[in-house]
Each structure stands twice: as structure tokens, then as C-alpha cells.
Amino acid sequence: MDRCAGRRLAEWLRNGGHDALEAQTIGPDPGDQALLELAASENRVLITIDKDFGELIYLHRMPHAGLIRLPDVRMARRIEIIAEIIDHYSRELEEHAVITVHGGHVRVSRPPTN
């Protein structure tokens, strides 16, 4: 999980049996590219509120293992939204989709393969 996604969300995921790794636990901020590389190398879906990861995936064609972007989801709603994504879009995430929740709408994208 990117630093901006929130500790409460990470704790909720871990309590639900998910192997959630928070970026802040791995040391100083490595930057978006390094974080995406780490997530891909460990086959982890990256959760963030930042839009920069989309550029890395779509424009720079960086490999990834899936991405959940919550650019305008308030902290108080993130757990509820992630629960819905897990319930309804697990298969898409297993296929390394990029899921963006913006304006209350869920968009599932499949970037081109490298």
C-alpha cells in the first residue's frame, strides 16, 4: 500500500487475512517507480490515491500486478470501497487490472501487455 492510502485500511486488510504491506514499513519513501516495481516483483496489488502510477503503467509500460486507485475517495470510505472491490473485482485484480474509483464510479482497465 502506498503511504497515502492509510494505515487503518492496511490494518483492516490484515485483519481480514490479506497480506498487506505498507510502504512506510520498508523505510524512506522509495518513490513511485520503485514502489510499483516492488509490488510487481512480489505479485502484490498496489493501493494508492495518487494518479502517477497510471502514467507509469500506461505511458512507460511498467510491469505491475494490479492497481487500485482511489483519487477522490475520502479516508472514511476507503475500507467500504476496498471491501466492494474485493467482493466484485477479485478476478480482474488477479488478471492485473487497474481499478479506479472516481466520482463514485468504478472503472476497470486492462493496460496493454509488455
Backbone as ProteinMPNN parsed JSONL, in Angstrom:
{"seq_chain_A": "MDRCAGRRLAEWLRNGGHDALEAQTIGPDPGDQALLELAASENRVLITIDKDFGELIYLHRMPHAGLIRLPDVRMARRIEIIAEIIDHYSRELEEHAVITVHGGHVRVSRPPTN", "coords_chain_A": {"N_chain_A": [[0.832, -1.177, 0.0], [0.519, 2.173, -0.828], [1.881, 5.017, 0.847], [-0.009, 7.037, 1.177], [-2.488, 5.808, 1.239], [-3.399, 4.947, 3.72], [-3.139, 3.891, 7.08], [-5.157, 2.69, 8.604], [-6.689, 1.35, 6.696], [-4.835, -0.555, 5.815], [-4.513, -2.053, 8.173], [-7.115, -3.047, 8.44], [-7.245, -4.685, 6.165], [-5.238, -6.591, 6.782], [-6.37, -7.698, 9.121], [-8.457, -8.973, 7.932], [-7.273, -11.119, 6.785], [-5.606, -10.642, 4.633], [-2.47, -10.172, 3.028], [-1.115, -7.474, 3.625], [1.151, -5.017, 2.841], [2.635, -2.147, 3.996], [3.951, 0.771, 2.55], [5.398, 2.539, 4.145], [6.584, 0.911, 6.015], [8.797, -0.162, 4.881], [10.863, 1.56, 4.893], [12.453, 4.747, 4.094], [10.656, 6.859, 1.775], [10.567, 5.3, -1.276], [9.883, 6.233, -3.747], [7.577, 6.456, -6.521], [8.048, 4.783, -8.794], [9.867, 2.811, -7.841], [8.282, 1.696, -5.85], [6.16, 0.613, -7.323], [7.608, -1.267, -8.794], [8.481, -2.962, -6.703], [6.003, -3.931, -5.743], [5.137, -5.308, -8.039], [7.175, -7.242, -8.279], [6.661, -8.809, -6.075], [4.215, -9.747, -6.616], [1.966, -8.198, -5.82], [-1.023, -6.335, -5.419], [-1.2, -2.927, -5.813], [-2.286, -0.307, -3.766], [-3.435, 2.967, -3.9], [-3.818, 6.58, -3.699], [-2.78, 8.253, -5.458], [-2.321, 9.566, -8.774], [-0.148, 9.199, -10.347], [0.802, 6.596, -10.766], [-0.698, 5.458, -12.786], [0.33, 6.708, -15.046], [2.902, 5.615, -15.064], [2.288, 2.957, -15.599], [0.7, 3.007, -17.993], [1.915, 4.855, -19.836], [4.685, 4.461, -19.588], [4.788, 1.807, -19.567], [5.325, 0.071, -17.409], [5.769, -2.973, -15.675], [3.286, -4.562, -13.612], [1.266, -5.802, -10.875], [-1.361, -5.364, -10.668], [-3.533, -2.672, -9.78], [-5.092, -0.453, -7.563], [-6.743, 2.49, -7.614], [-7.655, 5.289, -5.772], [-8.462, 8.118, -6.152], [-10.208, 10.199, -5.298], [-11.478, 9.316, -3.048], [-12.598, 9.582, 0.145], [-10.94, 9.186, 3.306], [-12.615, 8.026, 5.25], [-14.289, 6.408, 3.743], [-12.75, 4.537, 2.437], [-12.253, 1.861, 3.349], [-14.778, 0.65, 3.045], [-15.096, 0.898, 0.249], [-12.881, -0.583, -0.706], [-13.6, -3.084, 0.291], [-15.855, -3.598, -1.298], [-14.622, -3.697, -3.806], [-12.954, -5.941, -3.503], [-14.946, -7.885, -3.156], [-16.318, -7.769, -5.634], [-14.499, -7.528, -7.765], [-12.302, -9.236, -7.7], [-11.377, -11.214, -9.477], [-10.641, -9.687, -11.71], [-8.563, -8.208, -10.589], [-6.764, -10.279, -10.084], [-6.037, -10.724, -12.652], [-4.437, -8.621, -13.127], [-5.579, -6.06, -13.446], [-6.261, -2.52, -13.655], [-7.898, -0.683, -11.361], [-9.973, 1.985, -10.901], [-11.494, 4.211, -8.735], [-13.551, 6.782, -8.974], [-15.347, 9.686, -8.461], [-17.408, 8.192, -7.411], [-17.776, 6.136, -9.182], [-16.741, 3.016, -10.553], [-14.043, 2.077, -12.478], [-12.685, -0.299, -14.582], [-9.704, -1.172, -15.974], [-7.587, -2.58, -18.424], [-4.36, -2.572, -18.921], [-2.138, -2.448, -21.779], [-0.276, -5.393, -22.552], [3.174, -6.05, -21.899]], "CA_chain_A": [[0.0, 0.0, 0.0], [1.204, 3.449, -0.853], [1.779, 5.731, 2.123], [-1.189, 7.895, 1.216], [-3.726, 5.029, 1.301], [-3.884, 4.956, 5.1], [-2.804, 2.784, 7.981], [-6.385, 1.994, 9.013], [-7.039, 0.436, 5.614], [-3.879, -1.664, 5.866], [-4.859, -2.883, 9.332], [-8.353, -3.736, 8.112], [-6.899, -5.754, 5.225], [-4.53, -7.646, 7.523], [-7.348, -8.359, 9.996], [-9.298, -9.801, 7.064], [-6.485, -12.225, 6.249], [-4.827, -10.241, 3.458], [-1.058, -9.872, 3.28], [-0.971, -6.07, 3.254], [2.44, -4.413, 3.168], [2.585, -0.697, 3.897], [5.192, 1.35, 2.04], [6.151, 3.185, 5.222], [7.319, -0.079, 6.809], [10.006, -0.601, 4.177], [11.892, 2.592, 5.012], [12.147, 6.047, 3.479], [9.868, 6.791, 0.547], [11.422, 4.915, -2.394], [9.384, 6.826, -4.98], [6.507, 5.691, -7.164], [8.562, 3.737, -9.679], [10.41, 1.725, -7.021], [7.169, 1.054, -5.153], [5.467, -0.208, -8.314], [8.494, -2.403, -9.079], [8.418, -3.87, -5.56], [4.699, -4.588, -5.757], [5.126, -6.264, -9.151], [8.102, -8.353, -8.001], [6.059, -9.655, -5.043], [2.867, -10.049, -7.099], [1.03, -7.505, -4.938], [-1.835, -5.245, -5.937], [-0.838, -1.68, -5.148], [-3.413, 0.581, -3.476], [-2.941, 4.333, -3.797], [-4.722, 7.654, -4.115], [-2.018, 9.007, -6.454], [-2.59, 9.314, -10.19], [1.129, 8.991, -11.037], [1.036, 5.195, -11.101], [-1.306, 5.22, -14.088], [1.3, 7.134, -16.056], [3.977, 4.616, -15.107], [1.775, 1.723, -16.212], [0.21, 3.193, -19.358], [2.855, 5.547, -20.719], [6.032, 3.87, -19.509], [4.578, 0.353, -19.688], [5.967, -0.654, -16.316], [5.018, -4.147, -15.225], [2.59, -4.413, -12.329], [0.444, -6.963, -10.524], [-2.683, -4.822, -10.4], [-3.502, -1.366, -9.13], [-6.357, 0.156, -7.159], [-6.561, 3.938, -7.441], [-8.774, 5.916, -5.081], [-8.022, 9.517, -6.149], [-11.075, 11.144, -4.594], [-12.218, 8.598, -2.011], [-12.217, 10.063, 1.472], [-10.417, 8.179, 4.221], [-13.716, 7.354, 5.939], [-14.965, 5.467, 2.83], [-11.803, 3.647, 1.746], [-12.459, 0.464, 3.722], [-16.004, 0.21, 2.393], [-14.833, 0.795, -1.189], [-11.979, -1.723, -0.935], [-14.399, -4.295, 0.52], [-16.659, -3.797, -2.509], [-13.724, -4.097, -4.897], [-12.565, -7.331, -3.244], [-16.121, -8.735, -3.403], [-16.819, -7.758, -7.012], [-13.476, -7.416, -8.807], [-11.113, -10.04, -7.379], [-10.876, -11.868, -10.692], [-9.976, -8.671, -12.519], [-7.283, -7.91, -9.935], [-5.876, -11.417, -10.336], [-5.594, -10.566, -14.041], [-3.607, -7.411, -13.117], [-6.324, -4.89, -13.918], [-6.162, -1.252, -12.94], [-9.248, -0.298, -10.945], [-10.012, 3.367, -10.436], [-12.77, 4.657, -8.187], [-13.534, 8.239, -9.104], [-16.703, 10.216, -8.547], [-18.353, 7.145, -7.045], [-17.851, 5.125, -10.243], [-15.613, 2.098, -10.645], [-13.586, 1.818, -13.847], [-11.708, -1.38, -14.673], [-8.914, -1.057, -17.197], [-6.551, -3.589, -18.615], [-3.301, -1.957, -19.73], [-1.519, -3.359, -22.76], [0.78, -6.244, -22.02], [4.521, -5.697, -22.409]], "C_chain_A": [[0.875, 1.237, 0.0], [0.964, 4.159, 0.484], [0.473, 6.501, 2.266], [-2.499, 7.126, 1.4], [-4.272, 4.898, 2.723], [-3.595, 3.69, 5.876], [-4.045, 1.993, 8.39], [-6.826, 0.981, 7.96], [-6.115, -0.779, 5.618], [-4.197, -2.608, 7.025], [-6.13, -3.683, 9.062], [-8.083, -4.906, 7.156], [-6.206, -6.911, 5.948], [-5.479, -8.411, 8.439], [-8.283, -9.262, 9.208], [-8.531, -10.928, 6.39], [-5.677, -11.898, 5.016], [-3.406, -9.882, 3.884], [-0.781, -8.452, 2.796], [0.355, -5.525, 3.762], [2.336, -2.911, 2.953], [3.942, -0.164, 3.468], [6.028, 1.945, 3.158], [6.941, 2.193, 6.061], [8.606, -0.529, 6.137], [11.1, 0.455, 4.181], [11.47, 3.893, 4.379], [11.412, 5.856, 2.154], [10.77, 6.466, -0.645], [11.032, 5.585, -3.713], [8.401, 5.886, -5.663], [7.025, 4.534, -8.007], [9.081, 2.546, -8.879], [9.296, 0.978, -6.292], [6.388, 0.151, -6.107], [6.297, -1.441, -8.675], [8.453, -3.431, -7.95], [7.102, -4.633, -5.554], [4.634, -5.645, -6.869], [5.995, -7.473, -8.851], [7.541, -9.313, -6.953], [4.619, -10.033, -5.376], [1.792, -9.473, -6.177], [0.263, -6.444, -5.716], [-1.469, -4.008, -5.135], [-2.087, -0.823, -4.979], [-2.854, 1.973, -3.236], [-4.071, 5.331, -4.04], [-4.062, 8.489, -5.212], [-2.39, 8.608, -7.879], [-1.315, 8.965, -10.956], [1.352, 7.549, -11.481], [0.413, 4.826, -12.442], [-0.37, 5.608, -15.216], [2.424, 6.11, -16.186], [3.523, 3.354, -15.84], [1.423, 1.936, -17.684], [1.221, 3.843, -20.297], [4.232, 4.893, -20.743], [5.999, 2.346, -19.526], [5.331, -0.451, -18.627], [5.12, -1.861, -15.94], [4.385, -3.886, -13.856], [1.766, -5.668, -12.09], [-0.979, -6.529, -10.198], [-2.561, -3.534, -9.607], [-4.922, -0.964, -8.779], [-6.067, 1.616, -6.872], [-7.831, 4.531, -6.85], [-8.549, 7.431, -5.011], [-8.919, 10.483, -5.388], [-11.921, 10.475, -3.511], [-11.705, 9.051, -0.645], [-11.8, 8.903, 2.367], [-11.55, 7.367, 4.863], [-14.419, 6.311, 5.065], [-14.042, 4.427, 2.22], [-12.014, 2.18, 2.085], [-13.694, -0.094, 3.023], [-15.786, -0.011, 0.892], [-13.942, -0.402, -1.491], [-12.728, -3.037, -0.704], [-15.249, -4.61, -0.709], [-15.797, -4.267, -3.673], [-13.311, -5.553, -4.721], [-13.731, -8.265, -3.57], [-16.466, -8.857, -4.882], [-15.75, -7.821, -8.104], [-12.21, -8.223, -8.518], [-10.521, -10.694, -8.619], [-10.111, -10.882, -11.57], [-8.614, -8.305, -11.918], [-6.282, -9.04, -10.131], [-5.309, -11.361, -11.754], [-4.828, -9.255, -14.237], [-4.299, -6.188, -13.711], [-5.946, -3.665, -13.09], [-7.591, -0.829, -12.646], [-9.168, 1.094, -10.349], [-11.416, 3.67, -9.942], [-12.707, 6.177, -8.162], [-14.967, 8.724, -9.264], [-17.759, 9.174, -8.237], [-18.508, 6.046, -8.082], [-16.582, 4.28, -10.256], [-15.301, 1.868, -12.118], [-12.519, 0.745, -13.793], [-11.015, -1.268, -16.016], [-7.885, -2.174, -17.235], [-5.49, -2.98, -19.525], [-2.744, -2.963, -20.732], [-0.421, -4.179, -22.092], [2.113, -5.852, -22.65], [5.035, -6.751, -23.339]], "O_chain_A": [[1.852, 1.326, 0.744], [-0.039, 3.918, 1.157], [-0.08, 6.599, 3.362], [-3.526, 7.739, 1.69], [-5.481, 4.755, 2.908], [-3.783, 2.575, 5.389], [-3.993, 0.769, 8.508], [-7.282, -0.113, 8.293], [-6.572, -1.908, 5.442], [-4.152, -3.828, 6.866], [-6.214, -4.86, 9.413], [-8.636, -5.992, 7.33], [-6.554, -8.074, 5.744], [-5.403, -9.637, 8.526], [-8.84, -10.213, 9.757], [-9.07, -11.617, 5.523], [-5.108, -12.801, 4.402], [-3.185, -9.352, 4.973], [-0.276, -8.252, 1.691], [0.643, -5.568, 4.958], [1.993, -2.454, 1.862], [4.972, -0.607, 3.975], [7.255, 1.859, 3.118], [7.877, 2.588, 6.755], [9.424, -1.208, 6.759], [12.142, 0.278, 3.551], [10.284, 4.128, 4.15], [11.538, 4.82, 1.502], [11.642, 7.263, -0.993], [11.778, 5.507, -4.689], [8.396, 4.68, -5.414], [6.494, 3.425, -7.936], [8.772, 1.399, -9.202], [9.364, -0.241, -6.136], [6.0, -0.956, -5.734], [5.753, -2.532, -8.843], [8.396, -4.634, -8.207], [7.092, -5.851, -5.379], [4.131, -6.748, -6.653], [5.604, -8.605, -9.134], [7.897, -10.491, -6.936], [3.895, -10.567, -4.536], [0.84, -10.158, -5.803], [0.823, -5.746, -6.562], [-1.434, -4.049, -3.905], [-2.853, -0.633, -5.924], [-1.912, 2.146, -2.462], [-5.143, 4.967, -4.526], [-4.711, 9.337, -5.824], [-2.731, 7.456, -8.146], [-1.386, 8.486, -12.088], [2.03, 7.313, -12.481], [0.94, 3.974, -13.158], [-0.286, 4.912, -16.227], [2.845, 5.78, -17.295], [4.283, 2.761, -16.605], [1.807, 1.131, -18.533], [1.361, 3.415, -21.442], [4.862, 4.788, -21.795], [7.037, 1.685, -19.503], [5.895, -1.508, -18.91], [3.892, -1.775, -15.895], [4.889, -3.095, -13.058], [1.591, -6.492, -12.988], [-1.714, -7.252, -9.526], [-1.604, -3.335, -8.858], [-5.84, -1.111, -9.585], [-5.256, 1.946, -6.006], [-8.933, 4.31, -7.352], [-8.455, 7.979, -3.913], [-8.434, 11.494, -4.879], [-12.956, 11.006, -3.108], [-10.522, 8.914, -0.334], [-12.262, 7.775, 2.194], [-11.44, 6.148, 4.998], [-15.079, 5.417, 5.594], [-14.516, 3.514, 1.543], [-11.96, 1.333, 1.194], [-13.652, -1.193, 2.47], [-16.249, -1.008, 0.337], [-14.211, -1.155, -2.427], [-12.509, -4.005, -1.432], [-15.348, -5.768, -1.113], [-16.205, -5.14, -4.439], [-13.318, -6.319, -5.685], [-13.535, -9.313, -4.186], [-16.865, -9.929, -5.338], [-16.064, -8.136, -9.252], [-11.148, -7.907, -9.054], [-9.302, -10.724, -8.79], [-9.055, -11.212, -12.109], [-7.638, -8.116, -12.644], [-5.091, -8.794, -10.322], [-4.229, -11.889, -12.019], [-4.598, -8.827, -15.368], [-3.672, -5.381, -14.396], [-5.395, -3.766, -11.994], [-8.396, -0.64, -13.558], [-8.402, 1.35, -9.421], [-12.401, 3.42, -10.637], [-11.919, 6.774, -7.429], [-15.708, 8.224, -10.11], [-18.881, 9.254, -8.739], [-19.292, 5.118, -7.883], [-15.487, 4.78, -9.998], [-16.179, 1.511, -12.903], [-11.552, 0.865, -13.041], [-11.66, -1.27, -17.064], [-7.392, -2.636, -16.206], [-5.681, -2.879, -20.737], [-2.868, -4.174, -20.551], [0.267, -3.708, -21.187], [2.166, -5.383, -23.787], [6.143, -6.626, -23.861]]}, "name": "protein", "num_of_chains": 1, "seq": "MDRCAGRRLAEWLRNGGHDALEAQTIGPDPGDQALLELAASENRVLITIDKDFGELIYLHRMPHAGLIRLPDVRMARRIEIIAEIIDHYSRELEEHAVITVHGGHVRVSRPPTN"}
